[in-house]
Amino acid sequence: MNMIAIEAKFSIGDVVKHKFLDFRGVIFDLDPEFNNTEEWYQSIPKSFRPKKEQPYYHLLAENGQIFYTAYVSQQNLLIDESTVSLKHPDIPTFFSGYSDGRFIPLNRRFN
C-alpha cells in the first residue's frame, strides 16, 4: 500500500465554502483521509467524486435556507472570505467565540 501523507490545508474553526455547491460552514472536526461509508462515497456522482486519500472535514454547514452537517473533501473547499456571519445553531456547542476570521474552539477536558 502506498502511504502518502497529505497535509491538512484547513483547521478547526476555519470558515470555508464549497467550490461547486452553494454552502459554507465552519470546520469542527477533520479526518486525515476518508472515513465515511462506502455507500455515502458511491452516492457522489462520478464526475464530482473526490479522491479518498486526502483530508476530509466535518462542517457545521448552511446555505441560506437550512442548517446541517456536511462531510467534505479538502479538494472541494476554499477559505470563505465573506464577512457574512454564520448562523448555524450548533456553533456554541463547539466554539466559544469568533476572532480574526475564525471561530475559537471551546476548551474541552476529557476525564
Summary of the structure (lengths in Angstrom):
residues: 111
radius of gyration: 14.5
end to end distance: 36.6
largest distance: 45.0
contacts: 259
relative contact order: 0.26
helix: 11%
strand: 35%
